[in-house]
Amino acid sequence: MNQRVIVAMSGGVDSSVAAALLVEQGFEVIGVTLQLLPGASTGFGCCGSPADIADAKAVASRLDISHYVITMDELFEDKVIRPFVESYLRGDTPNPCALCNRFVKFGHLLGLAQAWDAGFLATGHYARVKEGKLYRAQDENKDQTYFLYNLGPRELSRLVFPVGDLSKPEVRSYARRLGLETADKPESQEICFIPNRDYRGFVKSHPLSAGLDSALKSGPIKDVSGRELGRHQGTVDYTIGQRKGLVSGSPAPKYVVRLDPKNQTVIVGEKEQTLSSVCEISDMIWTSGIPVAEGQASVRIRHRHPPAPSNFSMTEEGRIRVRFDFPQRAVTPGQSAVFYQGEEVLGGGMIKEVIE
């Protein structure tokens, strides 16, 4: 077995411990931090801010391993940020972390591992790979397989997730024992390239919005019957299932049911009108590499959403149509739908359309 491993070191405690565990196991570890933003303006997350790079370097020094910083801001802009903005402008709600994992982190770093004659690539994700298959992490509260569904057999054969069998407290405890600088570093749950958590402001200020601005214009808020209830300042400010910032003075709470950016319209309804039984998934990727025409699976439609029992089949257009055993709330175009059987990840794709 090739004993050289590249570890993607974000500057956080999880990837720090991933590197430390591999060193402990006798591997030749090379740490790599990706700098994905010019100047890393947000200063947190996994985009390679100056502070995160410094933390990764400090950990690498303590572990006595090599460490390199690779700038990939142009690829990140093309494969993650632009699709993120375009998704909001067409009325969808994107999942940028899944795109980043597919096209930037794993897509590029696996190639780098091959070029550097490394047998494996390791990250600090909470997930497990066994016999070429992807499984949920041991710590269900930290499981990140929702963002990793687009890994196929080629990637899974060369990936290791050293913290996948550990809980977060165990990871921090291990880091403290080793005296790693990141042991008690707080983690962010926000999108790493969005300053001040203001993704709507980010979308509005992006150059793409100058040419595709219908989603940024004021328009009506209507109920499902077409009656106007109020006004909004841009459909980009809303997502399916949202309750806040809608109609004031309504006798019952209203929720966003549908967005129509072309006509600058937000459609709202009662809570039960956010429920859906059938949706279609595009760009489906199976972790086995073998398409499945029909079957049963538990489908997760958001990161924190419990996987919902479902039946699925392939349409004539090549999409996967999912019928939930029980209607699900706020099935949202642009989000990922990830398919599970027990703890195994079968694959996933993007929610393209809600049918009923």
N, C-alpha and C positions, 0 to 999 in steps of 0.2 A: 504493500500500500504506500502511495506517495504521502510522505509525512509533512509536506508543506501545505499550509492552510492560509488563505486570505480571510481576514476578519473585517467586516464593515464596522468601523468604530464611529458612532455618532457623537460620542462625548457624553453619553448617558451611562447609567449604572448597568443596564442590561447587556449592552455590547461590551462593556469593560469586563464584566464577569464571564461573558462568552469567551473572550480572549484569554482570560486567566485560567479558565477550566481547560482549555486546549493546551496551554503551556504546561499545566500540571500533568496532562496526559502524555506529554513528551513530543508534541507536534512542534514543528518549526512554524511559528506564527508571524504573519506580516499584517500589520494594521493599516487600513486605508480609510481615510475620511473624505467624503465627497463634499465639495463646496459647490452648492447648487444655486446660490443667489449672489449677484455682484454686490459685495459689501455685506451680504447676509443681514439685511436691514431689520428683520424681525428679532434677531438675537436669541432665538430659542428653537427647540425642535431638532430635526435631523437634516437641516439644510446647510450645515457647516458654518455656523456663525463663528466669529473670532474666539469667543469664549468657549464654545464647544470644541473647536480645534485645539485650543490650549489644554482643555481637560483630556482630550483623547491622547495628545502628546505626553502629558504628564503620566497617564496610566501606562502608555507604551514604554516610557522610560522606566517606570517602577517594575514593569514585567520584563524589562530588558529585551524588547522586541523592536524590529524595524517599524517605522510608521511613515506613511506618505499621505499627502493631501493632493487630491485630483480635482481640478476645476471643471465642472460640467454644466455651467449655467445656460449655455445655448441649447443643449439637449433638454434640460429641465424646462426651459421656456417653451420649447416646441412640443414636447410630449406630455407635459403636465399642466403648465399654467395656461397656455392658449386653449386647450380642450376644456379646462375648468371654466374659463370665462365664456367660451362659446356655449357650454352647457347651460349656464345660468341665463344667457341671452335668449335661448330658445325655450326657456320655461322648465328646464330640468334641474335636478339637484345632483351634482356630480360627486364622485368618490375619488379624489385626487391621489390618495395614498395607494390605491390599487394600481393606478396608472404609473405612479412613481416606481413601485416595486417591479412592475412588469418591464417597463422600458428603460428605466434608469438604473436602479440598484442591481437587480438580478440580471437584467439584460446586458448591462455594461460590465459589471464586476465578474460575471462568469467568463466573459471573454478575456478579461484581464487575468483571471486565474489561469486560464489556459495559456495565455502568452507568458506568464511568469512561472509556468510549469508547476502550478499548485494543484493538488488533487481535489481540493474541496474549497468551497466558499462557505463561511459561517457568518451569521448575524445574531443579534440579540432578540429576535422575534420569539414570542411565546407560541410555539407550534412544535410538532414532532414529525419526523420522517422515519418510517419503518418499512424496510424492504421495498423502497421506491414509492411508497404511498404516503399521503399527507394526512395527518391526524390532528385533532384539537390538542391544545396544551393541557398539561396536567392541572394547571390552575385555570379553571373555567372563567374566573373573573378577569384574567389577563389574556385569555386566548385571542390571538390575532389572525387566525386562519381566514377570517372574513376578508382580509386584505391580501391574502396569498393564494386565492383560488385559481389564479391564472398561471400557476406553475405546472408545467407538463412533465412527462417522464424524463426528458433530457435534463431539465433543471433539477428535478428532485433526486436524480442519481448522483448529483455533485454538491448537494446542500446539506449542511448540518445546522441544527438549532440547539446549541448547548444548554440553554436555560429552559427548554421546553418541558422538562420533567421537574422543574422547581417552581415554588411559589415566589411571589414578589418579596415577602419577608425573608425567605431563605436566600434570595439573591442579594438583598441588602446586607444580611448577616455575613455572608461569604465575603462581600466586598469590604466590610468593616474589618474582618479578621486579617485581610491582606493589606489593610491600610490604603485602599484605593481612594483617590481624591473624589471620585464620583459616588461614593457609598451612600451619602445622604442627599444627593442632588435631587431636587424636585423634578417631576416630569410634567410635561404639558400634554393636554389632550386636544389642543387646538391645531388647526391647519398651520403648518410651520412657516409658510410664506406670506401669511396674512398679517400685516401690522395691526396691532391693537384689537385683534379679533374682529375687525370690521371687513368681512368679506364682501358685503354689498358695496361699500366705498371702494374696495379694491377693484371690483368688477367695473364700477362706473368710471374709474380713472384709467382703466387699461386702454391702450390705443385701439384695440379691436372694437371697443364700444362706440367709437366715433362713426364707424360704418354700419353698425348693426344696433341701432339705438331704439328700436320700437319697444323693447323691454324696459327702457329707462324713462319712458314718457308717462305722464299722468293719464289716468283713465278710470273707468267705472268699476266699482265693486258691485257685483250682481248676485242675486240668489239663483238657484238652479232653474227657476221659472223665467228668468230674464229680467226681473224687477231690480232696478238700481237702488242700492242701499247706501251708497257712499262713494268716495273717491280715494284713489291711491296715487302715489308718486312714482310708480314703476313696478311692474310685475317682478322684477329682480329682487324686490324686498320680501318676497313671499315664497313659501314652499308648501307642498301638500301636507295637510294635517295641522297647519299652523293655526293657533287661536289668537295670539296677541296681535295688537295693531290693526284690528279689523273694524267692525262696525260698533260704534258706541251707542249705548241706549237701547240695545236689542233686548227683548224680554228673555231670550234664551241665548246661550253662547253660540257663536258661529265659528266655523272652521273652514279653512281653504280646501275646496273639493277639487278644483281644476284651475290651471293657468292657461291663458290665451294671449301670449305676448304679441302676436301679429295684430290683434285687435285691442291691445292694451287693456285687457279685461281680467279681473280676478273673480272667480266664481266661488261662492261660499254656500255652506249648508249646515244642517244639523250634524251632530257627532256621528250618528249612524250612517250618514251619507258619505263619510270618509271610508267606509268599509268596502272592500273589494274581494271578489271570489276568484277572478281569473285575470292573469296578466301574461304578457309575452316577453321573452328574453331574447336579446340579440347578442351576437359576438360570443357565443357560448364556447367555453374552453373546458375540456375534460382532463382531469389530472392523469388519467390513464392514457391519454392520447387517442382513445377510441370513442367516437361519437356514440351516444346512446339514444335510440329513437323514442323509447317510452319507458316508463317505470314509475317507481314510488321513491320519494325522498322527503326529508325535512328541509325546508327552504328558509333561509335567513334573509330578510329583506332590508335589514339595517344592522349596524354593528352590534348594538345591544338588544336586538330583537330576538326573542326565543325562536329557534327553528320551528317552522310550522309544517305539520304533516300535509303532504300534497301528492297529487298525481301529475305526471307530466308527459307530454308527447311532442313530436316534431311536426311543425306545420309544413305545407308545401313550399313556403318561402325559406325554409331552413331555420326558422326561429323555434324556440322551445316554449310551448304553451303550458303554463302552470295553473292547475286548478287546486286551490286550497281546500282542505277538508272543512275548515271553518273560515269565514270571511276575516280578512286581515285589515288593520287600520293603516291608512296613509301609505298605500303602495305607491312608491314615488319614482316616476321615470328619471333615469340618470343614475339612480343608486344601483349598487350591485345586488344580485340575487345569488346566494351561495348554497349549493346543494350538499346535504350530508346524509350519510347512512350510519347511524350511531355516531362514533367519534371520527369516522373517516370522512374526508372532504372529497366529494366526487367531482366537483368543478363549479363553474359559475359563469355568469355573464351580466349584461347590463339590462335593467328593466327598461324596455322600450315603449311599452304601451299597456295601459290598463283597459281590459276588454269589458269587464262587468264587475 
